[in-house]
Amino acid sequence: MNYKIALIRGDGIGPEVVTEAVKVMDAVGQRFGHTFDYTDVLLGGCATDAVGVSYPEGTAEACKACDAVLLGAVGGPKWDGRPAEQRPETALLAIRKDLGLYANLRPATLRPALADACPLKKETAEKGIDLMMVRELTGGIYFGKRDRYDTEDRGVEATDLMAYSEMEIERIGRRAFELARLRRKSVASVDKANVLETSRLWRSVMHRLAEEYSDVEYRDVLVDNCAMQLVKDPGQFDVVVTENMFGDILSDEASMITGSIGLLPSASIGDTAPGLYEPIHGSAPDIAGQDKANPIATILSVAMMFRYSFDLPNEAKAVEEAVDAVLAEGWHTADFDGQGDAIGTKKMGDLIAAKI
């Protein structure tokens, strides 16, 4: 098979980690008889530097012409304080909206070879961590109306509107239940229904879905309790589904209990558009160009691409097994504190590609 992949190399360490992911993809192609055609697409701070805006005209169309999109990372202090059309984060929100990518899947898995890197108690880590965060990605407070205005007695006041419709909640809820059916058949829905009206609507829709998916265990979890439980006993979770802002925060927390944010991939998918795959870490401009970045999260994002966009489970498994094999041999990058001598970005990519 031949697949067309849009590459958004992005900012900071983005180009470095994408290069290693492409190396691994090509190794998979050689082993399984696939070919990959790559199209470079400009987005982020690098686009601002090149053409004056972070989301150039034609970006979405170029991505839609491909089967999937691989993104390295965007952003950095260089573009802080710029007008909205020049900020990388604006472009990221826009591409998700334009491609209809409403579901963000972020697995948090403690790789067997890195159990000692987990910051939690040993007895907690030994229980294992293997959960999937399902975050609603195109609604909520990040996309709601915002305003700033003067008041007579309180100075400047700002508002951000959090809004959700039944349709938005139902479609992300169905994603969560369908994923749970492929895993351990358990869904935890996270909200703040004791305070927020949007959460009360969220909970009512999720309860209706839970009746439809009666083969899946379901429970409600308040967001503050979920934050505590992720530290206390993350092994209790299978699929965790929540709205945009809660998911943004909780998925970052989940990433750190696995030992390094440099290990965790993500997939942003919709119903028809090509999926967008990216590591959850940022652009790390402080180490850009130094061959220090961990490419594993981007490489594992490729595994998610194979699984969710191309329906190639064997190819996805080959990538994941190659990563585990290299880590089991003791190889690691500099983001693992106290784990001995570290190797660089390029060598990590070479080792994983060789294992394929």
N, C-alpha and C positions, 0 to 999 in steps of 0.2 A: 504494500500500500504506500501511497505518497500522501504526505500531509503538508499543508502550508501553515507556517507558524510565524506570527508577527513578534518581533523582538523589540521590546522597549527597554533599552539598556539603562537609561536613566542617569542618575547622579551618583556622586561619591563612589562607593564600592560596587554600584550596580553593574557597570560594564564588566568588572572583573568576575563577579559571580555568574553572570549570564554566560560569559565565555566558557567557564567550566561546565555549566549545565548543557551547553551546546555540545561540548566534547563528549559528555555522557550520552546525550541523545544520539549522536552519530555512532557511538559504540553499540547502542541498542539497535539502531538501524542495521548495522552490519551483522549482528547476531540473528536478528529476526526477519531480515529481508525487507525492511521499510526504508523509504527515503524521505528526507525532510527538506523542504524549501523554506528558506528564511527571508523575511522581509523586515528591514530595520524601519522602525517608526519612531518619530521624535515626539517626546512628551516630558514635561517636568522642567526643572531648572535649566537643564541643558538646552531645552527648546526656547526658553526665555532668552538665554544668551545668544542663541543662533538666529532667532526670527522675531524676538520681542514679546512673544506670548508663550505661556506654558502649555497651552492646548491648541496647537496650530489647526487651521482649517484642513479638513480631509483626514484627520487622525482617526476618527471613528470609522470612516468609510474604509480606510486601509486595513483596520483591524477586522471589520466585518467580512472583508474579502478573504480572510484566513480561517483556518479550522480552529485555532486556539491562539492565545496571546501569552507570552512569557515576559514578565516585568521584573527588572532587577530591584531598583529602589529609587525613590524620588525625594527631593527636598534637601534642606540644609540651611544653616544660618545665613548663607550668602544671599538668600532671597527673602529673608524675613523683612517685614515692613514694606514690601513692594505692593503695588496695587493688586487687586484680586486676580486680574487676568494674567499677572506675571508670577503668581505664587504656584509652586508645584502641587500643593495640596488641593488647590482649586481644580487643577487638571485631573487629579486622581478621582475626585468626586464626580467630575463631569463624565469621564470615560465609563465609570461604573453605571451612571444613569443612562448614558446614550446606548450602551450595550445591553441594557436591561438586566444587569447582574445584581439581583436582589438577595442572593444567598451566598454568604461567606462561610466557607468550611475551613476550620482550623483544628487539625488534630494535634493533641498534646500527648506525646508518647515518650516514656522514659526508655531510651535505648538500653538494652541489656549490658553493654560494655561500659556504660557511663553511669551506672547506678551510684557510684561513689561521688559523682558530681552533683547529685540532687541535694539541695540545701535543707531538705526536710529530715526528720529523725530517721535513722536507719530502719527502724521497724515499720515506719510509714512507707518509706521507699520500697521496702521489700514486698509490700502488698501489690506493687505494680501500679503504673499509671498509663492508661490507654483510654482517653476520652476524645470526643469530637465536639468542638464548639461550633454551633450553627448560629450565625449572627445575621439578623436582617440588615441589609446593606444600603438600601436606597430610600428609606423613610425615616421618621422620627425627627429628633431635634437637629440633626446635622443638615437636614434638607428643609426644615420648617422656615416660616417667615421670621425674619429678625428685624429688630428696630432699635434705634437709639434716639433719645429725645430729652429735652430739658424739662425739669419740673420747677415749680415755684419755690419749694422748700427743701428738696432732697438732692439738688444738683442734677447731673446727668443720670438718666435711668436707661437700662438696656433690657430687651426682651428677646427670648428665643422660643419659638413655638414648637412643642412636641406634638405631632399629630400622627395617628395611625388609623387606617380603615380596616374593616373586616376582611376585605380582599387581600390586603398586604399581610395581615396576620395569618390568614388561612394558608396562603401559598408558602410562607416560610415554615409554618407548622407542619404542612404535609411533607416538605423536604426532610424535616427532622424525623418524623415518624417513619418515612420510607428508609432513611439511613439506618434507623434503629433496627428495622427488620433485617438489615444486612449485617448487623453487629450483634449486640447482646440483648436487644429488645427492651431497652429502658430509655425513657425520655424524662429529663428534668427541665421544666419550663421556668425561667427566671423572670421575675417581675417585681414591681413595688406596689402591689394592689392595695396595700393598707394605706396608701397616700395618693397615688396617681390615678386619674380617671382613664388615661390611656392603658394603664396596666390592668384595670378592671375589665376593660373591653378585651384586652389581650387574653386574660385568664378565661373569660367566658367562651371565646372562640376556641382556645386550646382544649377546654373541657369538652366541647362539642366534638372536636377531632378525636379526643381520647376515647370517646364512645365508639367512634367509627373504627379506630385501630385498637380493638379490645385485646388483641394478642400482644400488645406492647404495654409494659408497666409504665405508669405515668405518675408524676408528682409535681406539685408547685413548690418553688423555692424562692423566698424573698432575696433580693439581690445582695443585701448586706450579709445574710446568712450564707449565701453561696460563696461569697468572698472568703468567709471564715472556713467553710467546709473544704474549699480547694486547698487550704493550707493544712487543715486538720486531717482530712482523709480523702484525698483526690481519687483514690481507687474506687470509691462508691459511685462515681459518675461514668455513664456510657455516652449518651448524646445529651448535650446541654443546649437548649434553644432560647434565644433572648433577642431583645430589640437592639437597635444600632449602638447607642452610647454604652449601655450596659455590656454589650458584647465586645466592644472596643476595649474596655477596661479589663473585663474578666479574662479575655483571651490572652492579654499580655501577662496577667498574673499567672495563668496556667502555663505560659511558656517558660517562666522562670523556675517553676518547680521541676522541670525536666533537665535542668543543669545548664542550659544555654539557649538564649533566644536565637542563636545562629543555627539551630537544628530544625526549626519548625517551619513547615511550608504552609501555604494556604491556597484555596481555590475560590474564585468568585464566579458564580454560575447563574444563568437564567434559564428560561424555557427554550429559547431558540438561538440566541446569539452565541458566538464563540466564547468559551470560558476564558477567564483571565487568571493566570497562575503566578504567584509571587511569594517570596519569603516574607515573614511577618516583621523581620528586623528593618531598621531604617537604613539610610544611606551612609552612615558612619564616616563623614568626611575627614575625621581626624586620622583615619588609617587608610584612606583612599590612595591607591597607587603604590602601596607598600608591600603587597603580597602577603597581607596578614588576615584578610577577611575569610570567614568560614563560608564556603560555597555549598555546604550540605543542605541548608534550608531550600536553596534554589534548586538543587539537584532533586530533592524530595518533592518539590513542586512539580517537576517534570513527571515524577511517578504519579502524582495526582492527575496530571494532564492525561497520561496514558489511561488511567482508570476511569475518569469521569467524562472526558471529552471524546476519547477514541475507543473506549470499551476494549482496552488491551490489558487485562488483568495480569497476564503472564509477564508482559514487559514491565509493568509497574512493580511486580514482585521482584523481578530481576534487579531493578534499581535499588529497591529497599534492602534486598539481601546483600548487594554489593557494598552499600553504605555500612551495614552492620558488620560485614566481614572486615572492612578496613578499620573500623573502630575497635573491633575485637582484637586486632593485631597491635593495638596500642597507639595508632596514629591519631593525632588530633591537632587542631589549630589553637592559636593563642588565647581564644576566648574561654578556655577551660582552665581556670585558676588552679594551681597546685597539682597539675597533672603531668609535670615533667616537661621535657623538651617538646616544642611545637614545630609543626611544619607549615609551609606557606599555602596560599590559595591554589596555586598552579599544581603543586605536588599532590594536594588532596584530590583535585580533579583528575589528575593522571592515575592515581591509585584506584579510585572508584571506577573510572572508565576501563582500566585493565581488568578489574574483577568481573565486569560485565561479560 
